[in-house]
Amino acid sequence: MNDNRQQGGAMDEELLERVARDPRYIRLVRERARFAWTLSAIVVTAFAAFILVIALDKPLLATPVGDLVMSWGIPVGLALIVLAIASIALFTTRANRRFDPVMAEILAEHAQ
């Protein structure tokens, strides 16, 4: 039984090496990383800008929205939360529609 595990592990390593050398996989990893870093940069920049506004100009976010009691800080804060959730949804959608099918195709081809 131990030999089967070792042999299966060697085959898994061989499969991983073949996949890692596949140009489609290399392109996929680069595309996925670039997309993830872009979304991350957008969200981090938005949160950093919000924090800078709080630190440097509190009265700006404390300004009432029209005749309402609510200040601009509340909708801006909610917009940041929606932005974070939307970026996750966007990445998940792209992963499910683009990245996962390509990866499944690459694995199926190399598993033969």
Backbone as XML, in Angstrom:
<?xml version="1.0"?>
<chain id="A" units="angstrom">
  <residue number="1" name="MET">
    <atom name="N" x="0.825" y="-1.192" z="0.000"/>
    <atom name="CA" x="0.000" y="0.000" z="0.000"/>
    <atom name="C" x="0.869" y="1.256" z="0.000"/>
  </residue>
  <residue number="2" name="ASN">
    <atom name="N" x="1.950" y="1.227" z="0.728"/>
    <atom name="CA" x="2.852" y="2.372" z="0.784"/>
    <atom name="C" x="3.476" y="2.655" z="-0.579"/>
  </residue>
  <residue number="3" name="ASP">
    <atom name="N" x="3.748" y="1.589" z="-1.358"/>
    <atom name="CA" x="4.298" y="1.781" z="-2.699"/>
    <atom name="C" x="3.316" y="2.518" z="-3.604"/>
  </residue>
  <residue number="4" name="ASN">
    <atom name="N" x="2.025" y="2.189" z="-3.464"/>
    <atom name="CA" x="1.008" y="2.863" z="-4.282"/>
    <atom name="C" x="0.959" y="4.354" z="-3.978"/>
  </residue>
  <residue number="5" name="ARG">
    <atom name="N" x="1.071" y="4.696" z="-2.709"/>
    <atom name="CA" x="1.068" y="6.115" z="-2.340"/>
    <atom name="C" x="2.285" y="6.817" z="-2.910"/>
  </residue>
  <residue number="6" name="GLN">
    <atom name="N" x="3.440" y="6.171" z="-2.811"/>
    <atom name="CA" x="4.656" y="6.787" z="-3.345"/>
    <atom name="C" x="4.560" y="6.910" z="-4.850"/>
  </residue>
  <residue number="7" name="GLN">
    <atom name="N" x="4.048" y="5.897" z="-5.514"/>
    <atom name="CA" x="3.908" y="5.944" z="-6.958"/>
    <atom name="C" x="2.882" y="7.011" z="-7.348"/>
  </residue>
  <residue number="8" name="GLY">
    <atom name="N" x="1.765" y="7.099" z="-6.622"/>
    <atom name="CA" x="0.765" y="8.129" z="-6.894"/>
    <atom name="C" x="1.336" y="9.509" z="-6.677"/>
  </residue>
  <residue number="9" name="GLY">
    <atom name="N" x="2.160" y="9.667" z="-5.641"/>
    <atom name="CA" x="2.792" y="10.957" z="-5.375"/>
    <atom name="C" x="3.738" y="11.348" z="-6.483"/>
  </residue>
  <residue number="10" name="ALA">
    <atom name="N" x="4.469" y="10.366" z="-7.019"/>
    <atom name="CA" x="5.392" y="10.649" z="-8.123"/>
    <atom name="C" x="4.616" y="11.055" z="-9.369"/>
  </residue>
  <residue number="11" name="MET">
    <atom name="N" x="3.475" y="10.407" z="-9.598"/>
    <atom name="CA" x="2.664" y="10.771" z="-10.761"/>
    <atom name="C" x="2.068" y="12.164" z="-10.571"/>
  </residue>
  <residue number="12" name="ASP">
    <atom name="N" x="1.664" y="12.475" z="-9.347"/>
    <atom name="CA" x="1.133" y="13.810" z="-9.081"/>
    <atom name="C" x="2.198" y="14.869" z="-9.322"/>
  </residue>
  <residue number="13" name="GLU">
    <atom name="N" x="3.408" y="14.595" z="-8.875"/>
    <atom name="CA" x="4.504" y="15.547" z="-9.093"/>
    <atom name="C" x="4.794" y="15.710" z="-10.579"/>
  </residue>
  <residue number="14" name="GLU">
    <atom name="N" x="4.765" y="14.607" z="-11.295"/>
    <atom name="CA" x="4.998" y="14.661" z="-12.744"/>
    <atom name="C" x="3.908" y="15.471" z="-13.433"/>
  </residue>
  <residue number="15" name="LEU">
    <atom name="N" x="2.657" y="15.264" z="-13.029"/>
    <atom name="CA" x="1.548" y="16.026" z="-13.583"/>
    <atom name="C" x="1.721" y="17.512" z="-13.285"/>
  </residue>
  <residue number="16" name="LEU">
    <atom name="N" x="2.075" y="17.832" z="-12.058"/>
    <atom name="CA" x="2.280" y="19.231" z="-11.680"/>
    <atom name="C" x="3.406" y="19.872" z="-12.488"/>
  </residue>
  <residue number="17" name="GLU">
    <atom name="N" x="4.468" y="19.127" z="-12.718"/>
    <atom name="CA" x="5.586" y="19.659" z="-13.507"/>
    <atom name="C" x="5.168" y="19.909" z="-14.956"/>
  </residue>
  <residue number="18" name="ARG">
    <atom name="N" x="4.407" y="18.982" z="-15.534"/>
    <atom name="CA" x="3.939" y="19.165" z="-16.915"/>
    <atom name="C" x="3.016" y="20.368" z="-17.018"/>
  </residue>
  <residue number="19" name="VAL">
    <atom name="N" x="2.113" y="20.504" z="-16.055"/>
    <atom name="CA" x="1.185" y="21.637" z="-16.054"/>
    <atom name="C" x="1.953" y="22.946" z="-15.873"/>
  </residue>
  <residue number="20" name="ALA">
    <atom name="N" x="2.913" y="22.962" z="-14.968"/>
    <atom name="CA" x="3.681" y="24.186" z="-14.695"/>
    <atom name="C" x="4.468" y="24.654" z="-15.918"/>
  </residue>
  <residue number="21" name="ARG">
    <atom name="N" x="4.834" y="23.728" z="-16.808"/>
    <atom name="CA" x="5.580" y="24.100" z="-18.016"/>
    <atom name="C" x="4.676" y="24.496" z="-19.177"/>
  </residue>
  <residue number="22" name="ASP">
    <atom name="N" x="3.394" y="24.254" z="-19.052"/>
    <atom name="CA" x="2.451" y="24.549" z="-20.130"/>
    <atom name="C" x="2.331" y="26.068" z="-20.319"/>
  </residue>
  <residue number="23" name="PRO">
    <atom name="N" x="2.543" y="26.564" z="-21.532"/>
    <atom name="CA" x="2.459" y="28.016" z="-21.777"/>
    <atom name="C" x="1.076" y="28.601" z="-21.455"/>
  </residue>
  <residue number="24" name="ARG">
    <atom name="N" x="0.027" y="27.799" z="-21.669"/>
    <atom name="CA" x="-1.320" y="28.283" z="-21.337"/>
    <atom name="C" x="-1.469" y="28.492" z="-19.834"/>
  </residue>
  <residue number="25" name="TYR">
    <atom name="N" x="-0.881" y="27.586" z="-19.048"/>
    <atom name="CA" x="-0.936" y="27.712" z="-17.592"/>
    <atom name="C" x="-0.152" y="28.943" z="-17.135"/>
  </residue>
  <residue number="26" name="ILE">
    <atom name="N" x="1.001" y="29.151" z="-17.721"/>
    <atom name="CA" x="1.825" y="30.318" z="-17.366"/>
    <atom name="C" x="1.063" y="31.604" z="-17.677"/>
  </residue>
  <residue number="27" name="ARG">
    <atom name="N" x="0.425" y="31.657" z="-18.846"/>
    <atom name="CA" x="-0.389" y="32.834" z="-19.202"/>
    <atom name="C" x="-1.566" y="32.999" z="-18.247"/>
  </residue>
  <residue number="28" name="LEU">
    <atom name="N" x="-2.199" y="31.891" z="-17.900"/>
    <atom name="CA" x="-3.351" y="31.920" z="-16.995"/>
    <atom name="C" x="-2.955" y="32.461" z="-15.629"/>
  </residue>
  <residue number="29" name="VAL">
    <atom name="N" x="-1.837" y="31.980" z="-15.100"/>
    <atom name="CA" x="-1.370" y="32.442" z="-13.786"/>
    <atom name="C" x="-1.057" y="33.937" z="-13.826"/>
  </residue>
  <residue number="30" name="ARG">
    <atom name="N" x="-0.404" y="34.373" z="-14.891"/>
    <atom name="CA" x="-0.092" y="35.812" z="-15.016"/>
    <atom name="C" x="-1.355" y="36.652" z="-15.121"/>
  </residue>
  <residue number="31" name="GLU">
    <atom name="N" x="-2.297" y="36.201" z="-15.940"/>
    <atom name="CA" x="-3.545" y="36.948" z="-16.116"/>
    <atom name="C" x="-4.329" y="37.015" z="-14.810"/>
  </residue>
  <residue number="32" name="ARG">
    <atom name="N" x="-4.413" y="35.886" z="-14.123"/>
    <atom name="CA" x="-5.155" y="35.837" z="-12.853"/>
    <atom name="C" x="-4.500" y="36.731" z="-11.802"/>
  </residue>
  <residue number="33" name="ALA">
    <atom name="N" x="-3.184" y="36.699" z="-11.725"/>
    <atom name="CA" x="-2.470" y="37.530" z="-10.749"/>
    <atom name="C" x="-2.627" y="39.007" z="-11.079"/>
  </residue>
  <residue number="34" name="ARG">
    <atom name="N" x="-2.496" y="39.357" z="-12.356"/>
    <atom name="CA" x="-2.638" y="40.754" z="-12.765"/>
    <atom name="C" x="-4.042" y="41.274" z="-12.431"/>
  </residue>
  <residue number="35" name="PHE">
    <atom name="N" x="-5.050" y="40.461" z="-12.697"/>
    <atom name="CA" x="-6.427" y="40.852" z="-12.410"/>
    <atom name="C" x="-6.648" y="41.007" z="-10.906"/>
  </residue>
  <residue number="36" name="ALA">
    <atom name="N" x="-6.152" y="40.062" z="-10.126"/>
    <atom name="CA" x="-6.313" y="40.126" z="-8.669"/>
    <atom name="C" x="-5.596" y="41.341" z="-8.091"/>
  </residue>
  <residue number="37" name="TRP">
    <atom name="N" x="-4.377" y="41.603" z="-8.545"/>
    <atom name="CA" x="-3.627" y="42.765" z="-8.047"/>
    <atom name="C" x="-4.294" y="44.071" z="-8.459"/>
  </residue>
  <residue number="38" name="THR">
    <atom name="N" x="-4.869" y="44.121" z="-9.644"/>
    <atom name="CA" x="-5.563" y="45.336" z="-10.082"/>
    <atom name="C" x="-6.772" y="45.616" z="-9.196"/>
  </residue>
  <residue number="39" name="LEU">
    <atom name="N" x="-7.589" y="44.592" z="-8.969"/>
    <atom name="CA" x="-8.741" y="44.767" z="-8.087"/>
    <atom name="C" x="-8.305" y="45.150" z="-6.675"/>
  </residue>
  <residue number="40" name="SER">
    <atom name="N" x="-7.262" y="44.505" z="-6.180"/>
    <atom name="CA" x="-6.757" y="44.821" z="-4.836"/>
    <atom name="C" x="-6.279" y="46.258" z="-4.752"/>
  </residue>
  <residue number="41" name="ALA">
    <atom name="N" x="-5.571" y="46.716" z="-5.773"/>
    <atom name="CA" x="-5.065" y="48.093" z="-5.779"/>
    <atom name="C" x="-6.210" y="49.100" z="-5.778"/>
  </residue>
  <residue number="42" name="ILE">
    <atom name="N" x="-7.266" y="48.808" z="-6.523"/>
    <atom name="CA" x="-8.423" y="49.712" z="-6.553"/>
    <atom name="C" x="-9.052" y="49.819" z="-5.170"/>
  </residue>
  <residue number="43" name="VAL">
    <atom name="N" x="-9.278" y="48.681" z="-4.529"/>
    <atom name="CA" x="-9.922" y="48.680" z="-3.213"/>
    <atom name="C" x="-9.025" y="49.324" z="-2.161"/>
  </residue>
  <residue number="44" name="VAL">
    <atom name="N" x="-7.746" y="48.988" z="-2.152"/>
    <atom name="CA" x="-6.826" y="49.568" z="-1.169"/>
    <atom name="C" x="-6.704" y="51.078" z="-1.370"/>
  </residue>
  <residue number="45" name="THR">
    <atom name="N" x="-6.638" y="51.517" z="-2.615"/>
    <atom name="CA" x="-6.548" y="52.949" z="-2.897"/>
    <atom name="C" x="-7.795" y="53.680" z="-2.394"/>
  </residue>
  <residue number="46" name="ALA">
    <atom name="N" x="-8.954" y="53.111" z="-2.638"/>
    <atom name="CA" x="-10.200" y="53.737" z="-2.190"/>
    <atom name="C" x="-10.246" y="53.828" z="-0.660"/>
  </residue>
  <residue number="47" name="PHE">
    <atom name="N" x="-9.877" y="52.742" z="0.028"/>
    <atom name="CA" x="-9.871" y="52.767" z="1.494"/>
    <atom name="C" x="-8.823" y="53.746" z="2.022"/>
  </residue>
  <residue number="48" name="ALA">
    <atom name="N" x="-7.661" y="53.791" z="1.399"/>
    <atom name="CA" x="-6.610" y="54.719" z="1.833"/>
    <atom name="C" x="-7.062" y="56.164" z="1.642"/>
  </residue>
  <residue number="49" name="ALA">
    <atom name="N" x="-7.724" y="56.440" z="0.530"/>
    <atom name="CA" x="-8.230" y="57.790" z="0.290"/>
    <atom name="C" x="-9.260" y="58.171" z="1.349"/>
  </residue>
  <residue number="50" name="PHE">
    <atom name="N" x="-10.119" y="57.246" z="1.697"/>
    <atom name="CA" x="-11.125" y="57.486" z="2.733"/>
    <atom name="C" x="-10.457" y="57.811" z="4.069"/>
  </residue>
  <residue number="51" name="ILE">
    <atom name="N" x="-9.464" y="57.018" z="4.421"/>
    <atom name="CA" x="-8.753" y="57.252" z="5.683"/>
    <atom name="C" x="-8.012" y="58.579" z="5.658"/>
  </residue>
  <residue number="52" name="LEU">
    <atom name="N" x="-7.409" y="58.916" z="4.519"/>
    <atom name="CA" x="-6.727" y="60.219" z="4.406"/>
    <atom name="C" x="-7.705" y="61.385" z="4.540"/>
  </residue>
  <residue number="53" name="VAL">
    <atom name="N" x="-8.876" y="61.249" z="3.958"/>
    <atom name="CA" x="-9.874" y="62.313" z="4.102"/>
    <atom name="C" x="-10.287" y="62.442" z="5.566"/>
  </residue>
  <residue number="54" name="ILE">
    <atom name="N" x="-10.462" y="61.323" z="6.242"/>
    <atom name="CA" x="-10.795" y="61.368" z="7.667"/>
    <atom name="C" x="-9.681" y="62.061" z="8.447"/>
  </residue>
  <residue number="55" name="ALA">
    <atom name="N" x="-8.451" y="61.739" z="8.123"/>
    <atom name="CA" x="-7.311" y="62.299" z="8.858"/>
    <atom name="C" x="-7.076" y="63.767" z="8.539"/>
  </residue>
  <residue number="56" name="LEU">
    <atom name="N" x="-7.275" y="64.157" z="7.296"/>
    <atom name="CA" x="-6.888" y="65.498" z="6.871"/>
    <atom name="C" x="-8.044" y="66.499" z="6.765"/>
  </residue>
  <residue number="57" name="ASP">
    <atom name="N" x="-9.277" y="66.001" z="6.587"/>
    <atom name="CA" x="-10.395" y="66.927" z="6.409"/>
    <atom name="C" x="-11.691" y="66.313" z="6.959"/>
  </residue>
  <residue number="58" name="LYS">
    <atom name="N" x="-11.745" y="66.121" z="8.270"/>
    <atom name="CA" x="-12.928" y="65.529" z="8.898"/>
    <atom name="C" x="-14.214" y="66.275" z="8.571"/>
  </residue>
  <residue number="59" name="PRO">
    <atom name="N" x="-14.182" y="67.608" z="8.559"/>
    <atom name="CA" x="-15.435" y="68.316" z="8.271"/>
    <atom name="C" x="-16.039" y="67.970" z="6.909"/>
  </residue>
  <residue number="60" name="LEU">
    <atom name="N" x="-15.223" y="67.565" z="5.942"/>
    <atom name="CA" x="-15.745" y="67.221" z="4.618"/>
    <atom name="C" x="-16.727" y="66.051" z="4.706"/>
  </residue>
  <residue number="61" name="LEU">
    <atom name="N" x="-16.339" y="65.011" z="5.428"/>
    <atom name="CA" x="-17.220" y="63.850" z="5.561"/>
    <atom name="C" x="-18.329" y="64.083" z="6.582"/>
  </residue>
  <residue number="62" name="ALA">
    <atom name="N" x="-18.176" y="65.095" z="7.417"/>
    <atom name="CA" x="-19.210" y="65.429" z="8.406"/>
    <atom name="C" x="-20.282" y="66.351" z="7.822"/>
  </residue>
  <residue number="63" name="THR">
    <atom name="N" x="-20.083" y="66.810" z="6.599"/>
    <atom name="CA" x="-21.046" y="67.689" z="5.946"/>
    <atom name="C" x="-22.357" y="66.935" z="5.722"/>
  </residue>
  <residue number="64" name="PRO">
    <atom name="N" x="-23.478" y="67.537" z="6.107"/>
    <atom name="CA" x="-24.773" y="66.868" z="5.897"/>
    <atom name="C" x="-25.087" y="66.684" z="4.416"/>
  </residue>
  <residue number="65" name="VAL">
    <atom name="N" x="-25.798" y="65.612" z="4.121"/>
    <atom name="CA" x="-26.254" y="65.339" z="2.759"/>
    <atom name="C" x="-27.551" y="66.114" z="2.552"/>
  </residue>
  <residue number="66" name="GLY">
    <atom name="N" x="-27.479" y="67.208" z="1.807"/>
    <atom name="CA" x="-28.663" y="68.040" z="1.558"/>
    <atom name="C" x="-29.284" y="68.517" z="2.859"/>
  </residue>
  <residue number="67" name="ASP">
    <atom name="N" x="-30.587" y="68.293" z="3.006"/>
    <atom name="CA" x="-31.310" y="68.677" z="4.213"/>
    <atom name="C" x="-31.428" y="67.516" z="5.198"/>
  </residue>
  <residue number="68" name="LEU">
    <atom name="N" x="-30.756" y="66.433" z="4.925"/>
    <atom name="CA" x="-30.850" y="65.245" z="5.784"/>
    <atom name="C" x="-29.956" y="65.393" z="7.014"/>
  </residue>
  <residue number="69" name="VAL">
    <atom name="N" x="-30.207" y="64.549" z="7.990"/>
    <atom name="CA" x="-29.384" y="64.512" z="9.192"/>
    <atom name="C" x="-28.099" y="63.728" z="8.917"/>
  </residue>
  <residue number="70" name="MET">
    <atom name="N" x="-28.159" y="62.850" z="7.946"/>
    <atom name="CA" x="-27.015" y="61.993" z="7.612"/>
    <atom name="C" x="-25.873" y="62.809" z="6.991"/>
  </residue>
  <residue number="71" name="SER">
    <atom name="N" x="-24.643" y="62.468" z="7.370"/>
    <atom name="CA" x="-23.474" y="63.136" z="6.789"/>
    <atom name="C" x="-22.926" y="62.309" z="5.624"/>
  </residue>
  <residue number="72" name="TRP">
    <atom name="N" x="-22.028" y="62.915" z="4.846"/>
    <atom name="CA" x="-21.446" y="62.241" z="3.683"/>
    <atom name="C" x="-20.589" y="61.029" z="4.057"/>
  </residue>
  <residue number="73" name="GLY">
    <atom name="N" x="-20.136" y="60.966" z="5.294"/>
    <atom name="CA" x="-19.309" y="59.830" z="5.718"/>
    <atom name="C" x="-20.029" y="58.503" z="5.623"/>
  </residue>
  <residue number="74" name="ILE">
    <atom name="N" x="-21.327" y="58.503" z="5.873"/>
    <atom name="CA" x="-22.097" y="57.249" z="5.847"/>
    <atom name="C" x="-22.214" y="56.687" z="4.428"/>
  </residue>
  <residue number="75" name="PRO">
    <atom name="N" x="-22.693" y="57.450" z="3.437"/>
    <atom name="CA" x="-22.773" y="56.859" z="2.093"/>
    <atom name="C" x="-21.399" y="56.539" z="1.498"/>
  </residue>
  <residue number="76" name="VAL">
    <atom name="N" x="-20.389" y="57.340" z="1.837"/>
    <atom name="CA" x="-19.047" y="57.040" z="1.319"/>
    <atom name="C" x="-18.532" y="55.735" z="1.937"/>
  </residue>
  <residue number="77" name="GLY">
    <atom name="N" x="-18.745" y="55.562" z="3.239"/>
    <atom name="CA" x="-18.339" y="54.314" z="3.897"/>
    <atom name="C" x="-19.077" y="53.114" z="3.339"/>
  </residue>
  <residue number="78" name="LEU">
    <atom name="N" x="-20.383" y="53.260" z="3.106"/>
    <atom name="CA" x="-21.164" y="52.168" z="2.510"/>
    <atom name="C" x="-20.690" y="51.877" z="1.090"/>
  </residue>
  <residue number="79" name="ALA">
    <atom name="N" x="-20.335" y="52.915" z="0.351"/>
    <atom name="CA" x="-19.829" y="52.712" z="-1.012"/>
    <atom name="C" x="-18.528" y="51.911" z="-1.000"/>
  </residue>
  <residue number="80" name="LEU">
    <atom name="N" x="-17.693" y="52.150" z="0.007"/>
    <atom name="CA" x="-16.457" y="51.373" z="0.116"/>
    <atom name="C" x="-16.748" y="49.899" z="0.369"/>
  </residue>
  <residue number="81" name="ILE">
    <atom name="N" x="-17.722" y="49.637" z="1.218"/>
    <atom name="CA" x="-18.100" y="48.246" z="1.495"/>
    <atom name="C" x="-18.639" y="47.596" z="0.229"/>
  </residue>
  <residue number="82" name="VAL">
    <atom name="N" x="-19.487" y="48.306" z="-0.507"/>
    <atom name="CA" x="-20.038" y="47.779" z="-1.767"/>
    <atom name="C" x="-18.913" y="47.550" z="-2.778"/>
  </residue>
  <residue number="83" name="LEU">
    <atom name="N" x="-17.945" y="48.470" z="-2.834"/>
    <atom name="CA" x="-16.798" y="48.302" z="-3.737"/>
    <atom name="C" x="-16.021" y="47.027" z="-3.413"/>
  </residue>
  <residue number="84" name="ALA">
    <atom name="N" x="-15.788" y="46.781" z="-2.135"/>
    <atom name="CA" x="-15.056" y="45.570" z="-1.735"/>
    <atom name="C" x="-15.833" y="44.317" z="-2.127"/>
  </residue>
  <residue number="85" name="ILE">
    <atom name="N" x="-17.128" y="44.311" z="-1.859"/>
    <atom name="CA" x="-17.960" y="43.152" z="-2.209"/>
    <atom name="C" x="-18.022" y="42.978" z="-3.724"/>
  </residue>
  <residue number="86" name="ALA">
    <atom name="N" x="-18.151" y="44.076" z="-4.456"/>
    <atom name="CA" x="-18.209" y="44.000" z="-5.922"/>
    <atom name="C" x="-16.907" y="43.468" z="-6.508"/>
  </residue>
  <residue number="87" name="SER">
    <atom name="N" x="-15.772" y="43.853" z="-5.920"/>
    <atom name="CA" x="-14.499" y="43.351" z="-6.438"/>
    <atom name="C" x="-14.385" y="41.842" z="-6.219"/>
  </residue>
  <residue number="88" name="ILE">
    <atom name="N" x="-14.875" y="41.363" z="-5.080"/>
    <atom name="CA" x="-14.874" y="39.916" z="-4.820"/>
    <atom name="C" x="-15.789" y="39.207" z="-5.815"/>
  </residue>
  <residue number="89" name="ALA">
    <atom name="N" x="-16.971" y="39.773" z="-6.030"/>
    <atom name="CA" x="-17.919" y="39.172" z="-6.974"/>
    <atom name="C" x="-17.350" y="39.160" z="-8.392"/>
  </residue>
  <residue number="90" name="LEU">
    <atom name="N" x="-16.693" y="40.244" z="-8.767"/>
    <atom name="CA" x="-16.096" y="40.322" z="-10.099"/>
    <atom name="C" x="-14.997" y="39.279" z="-10.276"/>
  </residue>
  <residue number="91" name="PHE">
    <atom name="N" x="-14.140" y="39.132" z="-9.265"/>
    <atom name="CA" x="-13.072" y="38.136" z="-9.361"/>
    <atom name="C" x="-13.664" y="36.728" z="-9.421"/>
  </residue>
  <residue number="92" name="THR">
    <atom name="N" x="-14.656" y="36.461" z="-8.582"/>
    <atom name="CA" x="-15.269" y="35.133" z="-8.555"/>
    <atom name="C" x="-15.931" y="34.812" z="-9.891"/>
  </residue>
  <residue number="93" name="THR">
    <atom name="N" x="-16.621" y="35.785" z="-10.457"/>
    <atom name="CA" x="-17.263" y="35.581" z="-11.753"/>
    <atom name="C" x="-16.228" y="35.288" z="-12.832"/>
  </residue>
  <residue number="94" name="ARG">
    <atom name="N" x="-15.160" y="36.077" z="-12.857"/>
    <atom name="CA" x="-14.115" y="35.851" z="-13.862"/>
    <atom name="C" x="-13.450" y="34.490" z="-13.644"/>
  </residue>
  <residue number="95" name="ALA">
    <atom name="N" x="-13.223" y="34.134" z="-12.388"/>
    <atom name="CA" x="-12.607" y="32.832" z="-12.099"/>
    <atom name="C" x="-13.496" y="31.690" z="-12.580"/>
  </residue>
  <residue number="96" name="ASN">
    <atom name="N" x="-14.786" y="31.786" z="-12.302"/>
    <atom name="CA" x="-15.700" y="30.718" z="-12.701"/>
    <atom name="C" x="-15.876" y="30.622" z="-14.211"/>
  </residue>
  <residue number="97" name="ARG">
    <atom name="N" x="-15.883" y="31.751" z="-14.892"/>
    <atom name="CA" x="-16.138" y="31.749" z="-16.339"/>
    <atom name="C" x="-14.886" y="31.612" z="-17.183"/>
  </residue>
  <residue number="98" name="ARG">
    <atom name="N" x="-13.755" y="32.103" z="-16.698"/>
    <atom name="CA" x="-12.545" y="32.125" z="-17.522"/>
    <atom name="C" x="-11.444" y="31.219" z="-16.966"/>
  </residue>
  <residue number="99" name="PHE">
    <atom name="N" x="-11.048" y="31.471" z="-15.729"/>
    <atom name="CA" x="-9.874" y="30.787" z="-15.189"/>
    <atom name="C" x="-10.119" y="29.292" z="-14.945"/>
  </residue>
  <residue number="100" name="ASP">
    <atom name="N" x="-11.237" y="28.947" z="-14.318"/>
    <atom name="CA" x="-11.504" y="27.547" z="-13.992"/>
    <atom name="C" x="-11.645" y="26.653" z="-15.228"/>
  </residue>
  <residue number="101" name="PRO">
    <atom name="N" x="-12.385" y="27.067" z="-16.266"/>
    <atom name="CA" x="-12.476" y="26.207" z="-17.449"/>
    <atom name="C" x="-11.124" y="25.995" z="-18.141"/>
  </residue>
  <residue number="102" name="VAL">
    <atom name="N" x="-10.316" y="27.032" z="-18.220"/>
    <atom name="CA" x="-8.993" y="26.887" z="-18.844"/>
    <atom name="C" x="-8.137" y="25.938" z="-18.016"/>
  </residue>
  <residue number="103" name="MET">
    <atom name="N" x="-8.186" y="26.080" z="-16.700"/>
    <atom name="CA" x="-7.394" y="25.208" z="-15.830"/>
    <atom name="C" x="-7.868" y="23.763" z="-15.938"/>
  </residue>
  <residue number="104" name="ALA">
    <atom name="N" x="-9.171" y="23.557" z="-15.997"/>
    <atom name="CA" x="-9.708" y="22.192" z="-16.146"/>
    <atom name="C" x="-9.262" y="21.579" z="-17.478"/>
  </residue>
  <residue number="105" name="GLU">
    <atom name="N" x="-9.244" y="22.374" z="-18.529"/>
    <atom name="CA" x="-8.797" y="21.899" z="-19.840"/>
    <atom name="C" x="-7.316" y="21.503" z="-19.795"/>
  </residue>
  <residue number="106" name="ILE">
    <atom name="N" x="-6.516" y="22.327" z="-19.169"/>
    <atom name="CA" x="-5.077" y="22.047" z="-19.068"/>
    <atom name="C" x="-4.852" y="20.775" z="-18.259"/>
  </residue>
  <residue number="107" name="LEU">
    <atom name="N" x="-5.528" y="20.652" z="-17.123"/>
    <atom name="CA" x="-5.368" y="19.451" z="-16.288"/>
    <atom name="C" x="-5.835" y="18.202" z="-17.020"/>
  </residue>
  <residue number="108" name="ALA">
    <atom name="N" x="-6.961" y="18.288" z="-17.708"/>
    <atom name="CA" x="-7.477" y="17.117" z="-18.439"/>
    <atom name="C" x="-6.506" y="16.676" z="-19.526"/>
  </residue>
  <residue number="109" name="GLU">
    <atom name="N" x="-5.929" y="17.642" z="-20.208"/>
    <atom name="CA" x="-4.984" y="17.315" z="-21.275"/>
    <atom name="C" x="-3.732" y="16.644" z="-20.723"/>
  </residue>
  <residue number="110" name="HIS">
    <atom name="N" x="-3.223" y="17.136" z="-19.603"/>
    <atom name="CA" x="-1.973" y="16.597" z="-19.058"/>
    <atom name="C" x="-2.179" y="15.344" z="-18.196"/>
  </residue>
  <residue number="111" name="ALA">
    <atom name="N" x="-3.409" y="15.080" z="-17.789"/>
    <atom name="CA" x="-3.673" y="13.905" z="-16.948"/>
    <atom name="C" x="-3.702" y="12.613" z="-17.763"/>
  </residue>
  <residue number="112" name="GLN">
    <atom name="N" x="-3.765" y="12.750" z="-19.077"/>
    <atom name="CA" x="-3.857" y="11.563" z="-19.941"/>
    <atom name="C" x="-2.538" y="10.826" z="-20.009"/>
  </residue>
</chain>
